[in-house]
Amino acid sequence: MNIKTVGKYIRRSPYQALSAMLIMTLTFFTISVFSILTILSVKLINYFESKPQLTVFFKDTTVKEEIDSIQNQLELTGKSLSIKYVSKEEALEIYKEQNKSDPILLELVTSDILPASIEIQAVKAEYLADLASTVKKSPLVDQVVFQKDIVDTLISWTNAFRMIGLGVISVLAVVSIFVILTIIGIKITIRREEIEILKLIGASNWFIRLPFLFEGMFYGFVGALAGWSLSVGFLLYATPTLQSFLKGIPIFPISPEIIIGLLGAQIIFACFLGIFASFLAVLRYLK
C-alpha cells in the first residue's frame, strides 16, 4: 500500500521529485569521488612507504669502488637495514620498464645519461636524517631523495584533501536535507484535505506518515545509486590517463569488493538521510 502511495505522490509532482533526486545525486557523486580519491591516495602512500626510504644519486664521474666505500661507511653506522646498488645499466632497465608504452622516450635515453645510485632502508625511521646527512657530505653525491619527505608531503596533502571533502560533503548533505524537507512539506500542504479525510476515517498518524518517509528514502536510494554510477564511470574513463601520469605506480585497479562496499555504505547513508529529512518534514507539517 505504501509503495503504491509513494509512486502516486511522485507521479503527481515529477519536477519536485526530480529536484530531490538531482540534489541527492550531486551529494553522493561528491561523496563517491572523494572516497575513491582517498582510497587511491592511501594506496599511493603505502606504495612509497614500501620503497627504499633514501635514494642517493652519484655524479657521472663516480666509479664503483668509490660507491662501495660510501656503502661501507653507511653500514658501519649500524643504522642501515639494507643498501642496494643500482648501476647505470640497471637504471636504464628500470626506465625502460616504466616507459615501455612510449617508444619515443626510450629512444632518447641511454645508460650514459642515467646516474648510478644506492637505495637505503634504515633500521628505524628516525635514523634516516642521520644517514642522509652522512651521504650529503660526500663530494661524489649529486642528489639525495628523502622518501620520508615525499610520504610526509603526501600525508599532509591527503589530510587537507579529506578536510576539504568533509566540508563540501557536509554542506551538500545539509542542502539535501533542506531540499527534501521543503519538497515533502509542500506535498503535505497540498494534500492537507486528503490527510484530514484519512484522519476522519480512522487512519493512524503512522499510516499517514509512512508514505512520506518512504518517499524520502526513495530519493536517497536513487541519488546514491546514480551518484555512485557516475563516479565509477568517471573513474573507469580517467584510469588510463592516471596510469600514464603515475608511470607504473601500481595503485590501480581498485578492488571490486571496495567499490561494491562503497555503494552499500552510500545506499544505507542515503536512505537514512532521506528518511531523516522526511521525518523532520512530517513532524513540522503533520500535527
C-alpha contacts under 8 A as a table, 3 or more apart, distances in Angstrom:
res1	aa1	res2	aa2	distance
1	M	4	K	5.32
1	M	5	T	6.25
2	N	5	T	4.96
2	N	6	V	6.10
2	N	210	L	6.89
2	N	211	P	5.21
2	N	214	F	7.58
3	I	6	V	5.07
3	I	7	G	6.27
3	I	211	P	7.18
3	I	214	F	7.54
4	K	7	G	5.11
4	K	8	K	6.22
5	T	8	K	5.01
5	T	9	Y	6.19
5	T	211	P	6.20
6	V	9	Y	5.09
6	V	10	I	6.24
6	V	211	P	5.44
6	V	212	F	7.11
6	V	214	F	6.79
6	V	215	E	5.60
7	G	10	I	5.21
7	G	11	R	6.16
8	K	11	R	5.18
8	K	12	R	6.20
9	Y	12	R	5.27
9	Y	13	S	6.70
10	I	13	S	5.45
10	I	14	P	5.57
10	I	17	A	6.00
10	I	215	E	7.84
11	R	14	P	5.37
13	S	16	Q	5.67
13	S	17	A	6.48
14	P	17	A	5.03
14	P	18	L	6.00
15	Y	18	L	4.95
15	Y	19	S	6.17
16	Q	19	S	5.09
16	Q	20	A	6.37
16	Q	183	I	6.42
17	A	20	A	5.17
17	A	21	M	6.24
17	A	183	I	7.86
17	A	219	Y	7.50
18	L	21	M	5.12
18	L	22	L	6.04
19	S	22	L	5.16
19	S	23	I	6.33
20	A	23	I	5.44
20	A	24	M	6.29
20	A	176	S	7.41
20	A	179	V	6.44
20	A	180	I	5.88
20	A	183	I	7.55
20	A	219	Y	6.32
21	M	24	M	5.09
21	M	25	T	5.99
21	M	219	Y	5.13
21	M	220	G	7.13
21	M	222	V	6.52
21	M	223	G	5.25
22	L	25	T	4.93
22	L	26	L	6.18
22	L	223	G	6.73
23	I	26	L	5.11
23	I	27	T	6.20
23	I	172	L	7.99
23	I	175	V	7.97
23	I	176	S	5.95
23	I	179	V	7.84
23	I	223	G	7.55
24	M	27	T	5.01
24	M	28	F	6.18
24	M	176	S	6.08
24	M	219	Y	7.00
24	M	220	G	6.14
24	M	222	V	7.92
24	M	223	G	4.50
24	M	224	A	6.81
24	M	227	G	7.83
24	M	270	A	7.89
25	T	28	F	5.30
25	T	29	F	5.83
25	T	222	V	7.46
25	T	223	G	3.91
25	T	224	A	5.99
25	T	225	L	7.78
25	T	226	A	5.76
25	T	227	G	4.61
26	L	29	F	5.11
26	L	30	T	6.18
26	L	172	L	7.92
26	L	223	G	7.57
26	L	227	G	6.38
27	T	30	T	5.31
27	T	31	I	6.33
27	T	169	I	6.62
27	T	172	L	5.46
27	T	173	A	6.38
27	T	176	S	7.44
27	T	223	G	7.86
27	T	227	G	7.43
28	F	31	I	4.74
28	F	32	S	5.94
28	F	223	G	6.62
28	F	224	A	5.28
28	F	227	G	4.90
28	F	228	W	6.63
28	F	266	Q	7.24
28	F	270	A	7.94
29	F	32	S	5.09
29	F	33	V	6.14
29	F	224	A	7.49
29	F	226	A	7.58
29	F	227	G	3.80
29	F	228	W	5.75
29	F	230	L	6.65
29	F	231	S	5.82
30	T	33	V	5.17
30	T	34	F	6.17
30	T	169	I	6.81
30	T	227	G	7.56
31	I	34	F	5.35
31	I	35	S	5.97
31	I	165	G	7.84
31	I	169	I	6.35
32	S	35	S	5.03
32	S	36	I	6.04
32	S	227	G	7.08
32	S	228	W	5.84
32	S	231	S	6.02
32	S	262	L	7.61
33	V	36	I	5.23
33	V	37	L	6.12
33	V	231	S	5.81
34	F	37	L	5.12
34	F	38	T	6.01
34	F	162	R	7.67
34	F	165	G	6.14
35	S	38	T	5.09
35	S	39	I	6.26
36	I	39	I	5.09
36	I	40	L	6.26
37	L	40	L	5.03
37	L	41	S	6.06
38	T	41	S	5.06
38	T	42	V	6.21
38	T	158	T	7.15
38	T	162	R	7.35
39	I	42	V	5.24
39	I	43	K	6.35
40	L	43	K	5.11
40	L	44	L	6.13
40	L	251	I	6.33
40	L	254	I	7.90
41	S	44	L	4.93
41	S	45	I	6.18
41	S	154	L	7.79
41	S	158	T	6.65
42	V	45	I	5.12
42	V	46	N	6.18
43	K	46	N	5.04
43	K	47	Y	6.12
43	K	251	I	5.72
44	L	47	Y	5.07
44	L	48	F	6.44
44	L	249	I	7.67
44	L	251	I	6.23
45	I	48	F	5.29
45	I	49	E	6.13
45	I	151	V	6.08
45	I	154	L	6.64
45	I	155	I	7.23
46	N	49	E	5.03
46	N	50	S	6.21
47	Y	50	S	5.28
47	Y	51	K	6.65
47	Y	249	I	7.57
47	Y	250	P	7.74
47	Y	251	I	7.90
48	F	51	K	5.21
48	F	147	Q	7.20
48	F	150	I	7.86
48	F	151	V	6.55
49	E	52	P	7.78
49	E	53	Q	7.27
49	E	147	Q	7.69
49	E	148	K	7.88
49	E	151	V	6.84
51	K	147	Q	8.00
52	P	55	T	6.83
52	P	119	E	5.58
52	P	120	I	5.55
52	P	121	Q	5.27
52	P	147	Q	7.22
53	Q	119	E	7.43
53	Q	120	I	6.06
53	Q	121	Q	5.27
53	Q	122	A	7.19
53	Q	128	L	7.60
53	Q	146	F	6.45
53	Q	147	Q	4.63
53	Q	148	K	6.36
54	L	119	E	5.88
54	L	120	I	5.00
54	L	121	Q	6.50
54	L	128	L	7.30
54	L	132	A	7.29
54	L	144	V	7.12
54	L	145	V	5.86
54	L	146	F	4.96
54	L	147	Q	5.55
54	L	148	K	7.91
55	T	117	S	6.84
55	T	118	I	5.84
55	T	119	E	4.59
55	T	120	I	6.17
55	T	144	V	5.82
55	T	145	V	5.08
55	T	146	F	6.68
55	T	147	Q	7.58
56	V	117	S	5.31
56	V	118	I	5.32
56	V	119	E	6.52
56	V	135	V	7.63
56	V	141	V	6.94
56	V	142	D	7.76
56	V	143	Q	6.05
56	V	144	V	4.61
56	V	145	V	6.40
57	F	115	P	6.06
57	F	116	A	6.02
57	F	117	S	4.39
57	F	118	I	6.86
57	F	141	V	6.09
57	F	142	D	5.60
57	F	143	Q	5.14
57	F	144	V	6.24
58	F	62	T	6.44
58	F	115	P	5.98
58	F	116	A	5.75
58	F	117	S	5.86
58	F	140	L	5.85
58	F	141	V	4.49
58	F	142	D	4.92
58	F	143	Q	6.91
59	K	62	T	5.59
59	K	115	P	6.61
59	K	116	A	7.78
59	K	140	L	5.86
59	K	141	V	5.98
59	K	142	D	5.16
60	D	113	I	8.00
60	D	115	P	6.18
60	D	116	A	7.66
62	T	66	E	6.55
62	T	67	I	7.23
62	T	140	L	6.23
63	V	66	E	5.55
63	V	67	I	6.61
64	K	67	I	5.08
64	K	68	D	6.15
65	E	68	D	4.99
65	E	69	S	6.31
66	E	69	S	5.07
66	E	70	I	6.58
67	I	70	I	5.16
67	I	71	Q	6.25
68	D	71	Q	4.96
68	D	72	N	6.19
69	S	72	N	5.16
69	S	73	Q	6.26
70	I	73	Q	4.94
70	I	74	L	6.26
70	I	135	V	7.44
71	Q	74	L	5.13
71	Q	75	E	6.18
71	Q	83	I	7.15
72	N	75	E	5.04
72	N	76	L	6.18
73	Q	76	L	5.28
73	Q	77	T	6.86
74	L	77	T	5.44
74	L	78	G	7.45
74	L	79	K	7.55
74	L	80	S	6.66
74	L	131	L	7.07
74	L	134	T	7.69
75	E	78	G	5.66
75	E	79	K	7.15
75	E	80	S	5.99
77	T	80	S	7.26
78	G	81	L	7.95
79	K	122	A	5.83
79	K	123	V	5.47
79	K	124	K	7.35
79	K	127	Y	6.14
79	K	131	L	7.47
80	S	83	I	7.12
80	S	120	I	6.80
80	S	121	Q	5.92
80	S	122	A	4.33
80	S	123	V	5.45
80	S	127	Y	8.00
80	S	131	L	7.72
81	L	120	I	7.50
81	L	121	Q	5.37
81	L	122	A	4.92
81	L	123	V	4.77
82	S	120	I	5.82
82	S	121	Q	5.28
82	S	122	A	7.08
83	I	118	I	6.46
83	I	119	E	5.60
83	I	120	I	4.61
83	I	121	Q	6.60
84	K	118	I	5.34
84	K	119	E	5.05
84	K	120	I	6.58
85	Y	116	A	7.77
85	Y	117	S	6.08
85	Y	118	I	4.46
85	Y	119	E	6.56
86	V	90	E	5.84
86	V	91	A	6.32
86	V	116	A	5.77
86	V	117	S	5.16
86	V	118	I	5.77
86	V	119	E	7.58
87	S	90	E	5.13
87	S	91	A	6.09
87	S	115	P	7.63
87	S	116	A	4.70
87	S	117	S	6.60
88	K	91	A	4.99
88	K	92	L	6.24
88	K	111	S	5.26
88	K	112	D	6.92
88	K	114	L	5.72
88	K	115	P	5.74
88	K	116	A	4.89
89	E	92	L	5.07
89	E	93	E	6.43
89	E	111	S	5.44
90	E	93	E	5.04
90	E	94	I	6.28
91	A	94	I	5.10
91	A	95	Y	6.15
91	A	111	S	7.23
91	A	114	L	6.66
91	A	115	P	7.52
91	A	116	A	7.15
92	L	95	Y	4.95
92	L	96	K	6.11
92	L	109	V	7.88
92	L	110	T	6.74
92	L	111	S	5.34
92	L	114	L	6.93
93	E	96	K	5.05
93	E	97	E	6.22
94	I	97	E	5.16
94	I	98	Q	6.25
95	Y	98	Q	5.15
95	Y	99	N	6.16
96	K	99	N	5.19
96	K	100	K	5.43
96	K	106	L	6.32
97	E	100	K	5.29
98	Q	247	K	5.91
98	Q	248	G	5.69
99	N	102	D	5.48
99	N	103	P	7.56
99	N	105	L	7.03
99	N	106	L	6.92
99	N	247	K	7.09
100	K	103	P	6.54
100	K	106	L	7.34
102	D	105	L	5.75
102	D	106	L	6.79
103	P	106	L	4.98
103	P	107	E	6.35
104	I	107	E	5.32
104	I	108	L	6.64
105	L	108	L	5.34
105	L	109	V	6.74
106	L	109	V	5.69
107	E	110	T	7.81
109	V	113	I	7.02
110	T	113	I	6.01
110	T	114	L	7.12
111	S	114	L	5.28
112	D	115	P	7.74
122	A	125	A	6.25
122	A	127	Y	6.20
122	A	128	L	6.08
123	V	127	Y	7.11
124	K	127	Y	5.53
124	K	128	L	7.44
125	A	128	L	5.65
126	E	129	A	6.68
127	Y	130	D	5.39
127	Y	131	L	6.34
128	L	131	L	5.15
128	L	132	A	6.05
129	A	132	A	5.11
129	A	133	S	6.08
130	D	133	S	5.04
130	D	134	T	6.19
131	L	134	T	5.06
131	L	135	V	6.49
132	A	135	V	5.45
132	A	136	K	6.12
132	A	144	V	7.14
132	A	146	F	7.53
133	S	136	K	5.23
133	S	137	K	6.64
134	T	137	K	5.74
134	T	138	S	7.61
135	V	138	S	5.61
135	V	141	V	6.97
135	V	144	V	8.00
136	K	139	P	7.74
136	K	141	V	6.45
136	K	143	Q	7.98
136	K	144	V	7.16
138	S	141	V	5.75
139	P	142	D	7.80
141	V	144	V	7.56
146	F	149	D	5.56
146	F	150	I	7.00
147	Q	150	I	5.15
147	Q	151	V	6.30
148	K	151	V	5.02
148	K	152	D	5.93
149	D	152	D	5.13
149	D	153	T	6.06
150	I	153	T	5.15
150	I	154	L	6.18
151	V	154	L	5.07
151	V	155	I	6.09
152	D	155	I	5.06
152	D	156	S	6.18
153	T	156	S	5.16
153	T	157	W	6.17
154	L	157	W	5.08
154	L	158	T	5.99
155	I	158	T	5.00
155	I	159	N	6.09
156	S	159	N	5.16
156	S	160	A	6.18
157	W	160	A	5.14
157	W	161	F	5.96
158	T	161	F	4.92
158	T	162	R	6.09
159	N	162	R	5.08
159	N	163	M	6.30
160	A	163	M	5.15
160	A	164	I	6.29
161	F	164	I	5.18
161	F	165	G	6.06
162	R	165	G	4.93
162	R	166	L	6.02
163	M	166	L	5.14
163	M	167	G	6.20
164	I	167	G	5.11
164	I	168	V	6.24
165	G	168	V	5.20
165	G	169	I	5.97
166	L	169	I	5.12
166	L	170	S	5.89
167	G	170	S	5.17
167	G	171	V	6.31
168	V	171	V	5.26
168	V	172	L	6.26
169	I	172	L	5.10
169	I	173	A	5.97
170	S	173	A	5.09
170	S	174	V	6.22
171	V	174	V	5.25
171	V	175	V	6.20
172	L	175	V	4.97
172	L	176	S	6.02
173	A	176	S	5.00
173	A	177	I	6.27
174	V	177	I	5.12
174	V	178	F	6.34
175	V	178	F	5.19
175	V	179	V	6.09
176	S	179	V	5.11
176	S	180	I	6.15
177	I	180	I	5.36
177	I	181	L	5.91
177	I	273	L	6.98
177	I	274	G	7.20
177	I	276	F	7.75
177	I	277	A	4.96
178	F	181	L	4.94
178	F	182	T	5.96
178	F	277	A	7.10
179	V	182	T	5.18
179	V	183	I	6.14
180	I	183	I	5.04
180	I	184	I	5.95
180	I	216	G	6.84
180	I	274	G	7.18
180	I	277	A	5.97
180	I	278	S	6.63
181	L	184	I	5.33
181	L	185	G	5.91
181	L	277	A	5.15
181	L	278	S	5.66
181	L	280	L	6.63
181	L	281	A	5.01
182	T	185	G	4.97
182	T	186	I	6.13
182	T	281	A	7.28
183	I	186	I	5.15
183	I	187	K	6.31
184	I	187	K	5.04
184	I	188	I	6.16
184	I	212	F	6.83
184	I	216	G	7.84
184	I	278	S	6.32
184	I	281	A	6.17
184	I	282	V	7.79
185	G	188	I	5.12
185	G	189	T	6.23
185	G	281	A	5.40
185	G	282	V	7.16
185	G	284	R	7.89
185	G	285	Y	6.20
186	I	189	T	5.09
186	I	190	I	6.19
187	K	190	I	5.07
187	K	191	R	6.19
188	I	191	R	5.15
188	I	192	R	6.00
188	I	282	V	7.76
188	I	285	Y	6.78
188	I	286	L	7.52
189	T	192	R	5.11
189	T	285	Y	7.34
190	I	193	E	7.87
191	R	194	E	5.15
191	R	195	I	6.11
192	R	195	I	5.15
192	R	196	E	6.22
193	E	196	E	5.04
193	E	197	I	6.30
194	E	197	I	5.20
194	E	198	L	6.38
195	I	198	L	5.05
195	I	199	K	6.30
195	I	208	I	7.10
196	E	199	K	5.08
196	E	200	L	6.26
197	I	200	L	5.03
197	I	201	I	6.40
198	L	201	I	5.31
198	L	202	G	6.50
198	L	203	A	5.33
198	L	208	I	7.69
199	K	202	G	5.16
199	K	203	A	5.00
199	K	204	S	6.92
199	K	205	N	7.88
200	L	203	A	7.35
203	A	207	F	6.20
203	A	208	I	6.99
204	S	207	F	5.17
204	S	208	I	6.59
205	N	208	I	5.26
205	N	209	R	6.11
206	W	209	R	4.80
206	W	210	L	5.73
207	F	210	L	5.68
207	F	211	P	7.68
208	I	211	P	6.70
208	I	212	F	7.84
209	R	212	F	5.57
209	R	213	L	6.45
209	R	282	V	6.56
210	L	213	L	4.99
210	L	214	F	6.07
211	P	214	F	5.05
211	P	215	E	6.04
212	F	215	E	4.95
212	F	216	G	6.37
212	F	278	S	6.27
212	F	282	V	7.62
213	L	216	G	5.22
213	L	217	M	6.29
213	L	274	G	7.53
213	L	275	I	5.15
213	L	278	S	5.25
213	L	279	F	6.28
214	F	217	M	4.93
214	F	218	F	6.05
214	F	275	I	6.97
215	E	218	F	4.99
215	E	219	Y	6.40
215	E	274	G	7.90
215	E	278	S	7.83
216	G	219	Y	5.19
216	G	220	G	6.38
216	G	271	C	7.48
216	G	274	G	4.21
216	G	275	I	5.20
216	G	277	A	6.99
216	G	278	S	5.44
217	M	220	G	5.06
217	M	221	F	6.13
217	M	270	A	7.31
217	M	271	C	4.50
217	M	272	F	6.92
217	M	273	L	7.51
217	M	274	G	4.57
217	M	275	I	5.14
218	F	221	F	5.08
218	F	222	V	6.16
218	F	271	C	7.13
218	F	274	G	7.40
219	Y	222	V	5.37
219	Y	223	G	5.98
219	Y	271	C	7.82
219	Y	274	G	6.45
220	G	223	G	5.10
220	G	224	A	6.03
220	G	267	I	7.25
220	G	270	A	4.43
220	G	271	C	4.88
220	G	272	F	7.75
220	G	273	L	6.72
220	G	274	G	5.06
221	F	224	A	5.27
221	F	225	L	6.17
221	F	267	I	5.61
221	F	270	A	5.95
221	F	271	C	5.67
222	V	225	L	5.21
222	V	226	A	6.00
223	G	226	A	5.20
223	G	227	G	5.88
223	G	270	A	7.50
224	A	227	G	5.17
224	A	228	W	5.95
224	A	263	L	7.52
224	A	266	Q	5.92
224	A	267	I	5.50
224	A	270	A	6.04
225	L	228	W	5.26
225	L	229	S	6.08
225	L	263	L	7.20
225	L	267	I	7.00
226	A	229	S	5.09
226	A	230	L	6.18
227	G	230	L	5.24
227	G	231	S	6.23
228	W	231	S	5.17
228	W	232	V	6.14
228	W	263	L	6.40
229	S	232	V	5.24
229	S	233	G	6.11
230	L	233	G	5.09
230	L	234	F	6.12
231	S	234	F	4.98
231	S	235	L	6.12
232	V	235	L	4.93
232	V	236	L	6.19
233	G	236	L	5.19
233	G	237	Y	6.19
234	F	237	Y	5.07
234	F	238	A	6.06
235	L	238	A	5.14
235	L	239	T	5.85
236	L	239	T	5.31
236	L	240	P	7.95
237	Y	240	P	7.19
238	A	241	T	5.44
238	A	242	L	6.18
239	T	242	L	5.11
239	T	243	Q	6.00
239	T	252	F	7.77
240	P	243	Q	5.13
240	P	244	S	6.20
241	T	244	S	5.18
241	T	245	F	6.20
242	L	245	F	4.98
242	L	246	L	6.06
243	Q	246	L	5.19
243	Q	247	K	6.26
243	Q	248	G	6.63
243	Q	249	I	7.52
243	Q	252	F	7.59
244	S	247	K	5.34
244	S	248	G	7.39
246	L	249	I	5.56
250	P	253	P	7.98
251	I	254	I	7.34
254	I	258	I	7.03
254	I	259	I	7.27
255	S	258	I	5.31
255	S	259	I	6.61
256	P	259	I	5.02
256	P	260	I	6.07
257	E	260	I	5.20
257	E	261	G	5.89
258	I	261	G	4.95
258	I	262	L	6.05
259	I	262	L	5.07
259	I	263	L	6.44
260	I	263	L	5.04
260	I	264	G	6.30
261	G	264	G	5.07
261	G	265	A	6.18
262	L	265	A	5.21
262	L	266	Q	6.11
263	L	266	Q	5.14
263	L	267	I	6.14
264	G	267	I	5.23
264	G	268	I	6.32
265	A	268	I	5.27
265	A	269	F	6.21
266	Q	269	F	5.05
266	Q	270	A	5.81
267	I	270	A	4.99
267	I	271	C	6.00
268	I	271	C	5.33
268	I	272	F	6.25
269	F	272	F	5.11
269	F	273	L	6.07
270	A	273	L	4.95
270	A	274	G	6.09
271	C	274	G	5.11
271	C	275	I	6.08
272	F	275	I	5.15
272	F	276	F	5.94
273	L	276	F	5.10
273	L	277	A	6.18
274	G	277	A	5.28
274	G	278	S	6.17
275	I	278	S	5.08
275	I	279	F	5.91
276	F	279	F	5.03
276	F	280	L	6.30
277	A	280	L	5.23
277	A	281	A	6.40
278	S	281	A	4.94
278	S	282	V	6.26
279	F	282	V	5.21
279	F	283	L	6.12
280	L	283	L	5.19
280	L	284	R	6.18
281	A	284	R	5.12
281	A	285	Y	5.97
281	A	286	L	7.82
282	V	285	Y	5.16
282	V	286	L	4.93
282	V	287	K	7.91
283	L	286	L	5.66
283	L	287	K	6.76
284	R	287	K	7.16
